[in-house]
Structures are given as structure tokens and as C-alpha cells.
Amino acid sequence: MTNTRIPDAVRPKPPAAAPAPPARPSARDRGGRLLATLFLAPTIVGIVVFTVVPIVGSVVLSLFHWNVIDSPSFAGAANYREVFTDSTVLVSFRNTLVFMVFAVALQLLIALVLALAVNGRMPVWLRSVFRSAFFFPLVLSAASISVVMKYLFNQDFGVVNWLLGLVGVAPVPWLTSENAAMTTVILVYVWQQFGFSFLLFVGGMNNIPKEIHEAASLDGATGLRKHLGITLPLLSPTLLVASVVGIINALQVFEQPYVLTNGGPGDATRTAVMVIYESAFEQLRFGEASAVGVLLFVLIMAVTALQFRLSRRFVHYQ
């Protein structure tokens, strides 16, 4: 009898072993997950209650006419049509964009220059003094600062015009001229806000390895060339964060123009948030105010998305 070998292709294969059942989480793992959930719960509840719900409520309210006294009536897109045909609203958005461009650019420039100066050769104690001094305005109330600045920039008895008069400069209508008013609002805003970007830049510069600067110095790079070729590219992620936060805050500016000029002269310094406040709490037009708020939210999201899109080309990570 001849022994015939069965080919491997037709040889019956033993049944595959059943996969092991997943291990049940231990009591310690379940306790850790529960503890993590308890720690995250306040933050999640806060985001839902104070962010998600107001956003959804604003979108819904923008579709109604409501003055608090009477019952809301459905308006559909009428509020949005009114917003796009209201010259005051359009001017306020233009002012907001102009303010954003100049305020953020000046804020980042001043913060970057001061951060480079503080990170130079300086005693540690003096560096700490400058850090605290530059950050201090940020912890103060924007409204209180604006009240003080309103007196300092007063055309008739302000300290700024008094100092200019000592060198023969005529009094400047800082708060009553259309061009000067926006400039004054920008200066007051930047003076209070640049400390945040300054601390970000100081922290970012401290994270740049010193060996890179030492190697560049051996290659002959000094001063401005070293900062442009090394510091700025390695600081680009920090610049992105500072610009995103700065633009979001600038698009929501309210206290400075409201206290300093009340949106004037005319509508020269009226911003989008001021229009929301006036429409809702002075004119009781909550539907129209919500429509402006929704459009401002869309604008902020669009500008932020554009920044992250451009960051793919200009931001360099180590």
C-alpha cells in the first residue's frame, strides 16, 4: 500500500483558537475612571452651561423679535436682513476690524521687543521687576483703567496735553476727533493687554536651546540677524498662540471705547460688541442683538480658522 501525502492546501486545518475574552477592568481601574470623571465634570458642566447653551440660545433668539415685555414672535431671517442694511452695524464691524489689525500688530510688536530686551544681559532681580510691571495692567479692570485714561487724555485739562504743551505742541483732541479717538482707544487697549503676549514671548524664548544661539554666534551671526534667523522661527508657535488670543480679544473689545468715547465722535469708535449691548439693553431689541452676536461669532471663527490655515506654512515646530 502506497503512502500518499496529502497536499497542504487541502489538509484540514485545526480550528482556530477562540480569542481570549477581554479582561474586565479591575476595581482600581474603575475607581480611577470615576475619579477622573468627577474631576472633569465641573469643567464640562461649566462649558455646557456657560458656552454651549448661550451660543445655541443666541442662534435661536436671533430668529425672533423679542423686547422682554411682549411674547417673542418668529421673524425668520428678518433680523439678519436688518443687520446687513443697518449702516451703524456695518460701520461697527468695519471699526472692529480696523481696531483688531492695528491693536494686535502693535501689541505683538511691543511685547516682542520688550521680551527680547528683558531676555538680554540683565540681573535676575531686575528682570523679575520688569515682568511684574509689564503684566500688572492686565490684572486691573479695563473699565477703571479707561476712566483714568479718559482724564489723562482730556483735551482741556489732561496730563498728556499738558506735557505736550511744555514742548510747544498745541492741545490734541484725543477723544473728540474721529482719527485721534480710534488711535487713543488702541493705545489704551494695547497698554493694558501687551503684558500677556510679553509673558508668552519670555517663556517661549526661555525654551529655545542656548546651544543654537551659541552655534550661530560661532558662525558669525550677531544682533538682529540672529533674532531674525533663529529666534523668530523658533518662536513662531508662541507667536501663533499670542496672535490667536490677541485677535479673539480684540474682536470683542468693549470697555475701552465705551468708557473713553461712548462710540463717538459719531460712530468713529463704535464696535460690534457695543452695538450688541446697545441693541439689547438700551433698545430692548434682543433678536437683532443676537443676530449681530451670531455674525461676530462667525467672524471670530473664520479669522481663527484662517490663522491656523496660514500657520501650516509659517509656524515651525522644533
C-alpha positions, 0 to 999 in steps of 0.5 A: 500500500502506497503512502500518499501525502496529502497536499497542504492546501487541502489538509484540514486545518485545526480550528482556530483558537477562540480569542481570549475574552477581554479582561474586565477592568479591575476595581482600581481601574474603575475607581480611577475612571470615576475619579477622573470623571468627577474631576472633569465634570465641573469643567464640562458642566461649566462649558455646557452651561456657560458656552454651549447653551448661550451660543445655541440660545443666541442662534435661536433668539436671533430668529425672533423679535423679542423686547422682554415685555411682549411674547417673542414672535418668529421673524425668520431671517428678518433680523439678519436682513436688518443687520446687513442694511443697518449702516451703524452695524456695518460701520461697527464691524468695519471699526472692529476690524480696523481696531483688531489689525492695528491693536494686535500688530502693535501689541505683538510688536511691543511685547516682542521687543520688550521680551527680547530686551528683558531676555538680554544681559540683565540681573535676575532681580531686575528682570523679575521687576520688569515682568511684574510691571509689564503684566500688572495692567492686565490684572486691573479692570479695563473699565477703571483703567479707561476712566483714568485714561479718559482724564489723562487724555482730556483735551482741556485739562489732561496730563498728556496735553499738558506735557505736550504743551511744555514742548510747544505742541498745541492741545490734541483732541484725543477723544473728540476727533474721529482719527485721534479717538480710534488711535487713543482707544488702541493705545489704551487697549494695547497698554493694558493687554501687551503684558500677556503676549510679553509673558508668552514671548519670555517663556517661549524664548526661555525654551529655545536651546542656548546651544543654537544661539551659541552655534550661530554666534560661532558662525558669525551671526550677531544682533538682529540677524540672529533674532531674525534667523533663529529666534523668530522661527523658533518662536513662531508657535508662541507667536501663533498662540499670542496672535490667536488670543490677541485677535479673539480679544480684540474682536470683542473689545468693549470697555475701552471705547465705551468708557473713553468715547461712548462710540463717538465722535459719531460712530468713529469708535463704535464696535460690534460688541457695543452695538450688541449691548446697545441693541439689547439693553438700551433698545430692548431689541434682543433678536437683532442683538443676537443676530449681530452676536451670531455674525461676530461669532462667525467672524471670530471663527473664520479669522481663527480658522484662517490663522491656523490655515496660514500657520501650516506654512509659517509656524515651525515646530522644533 
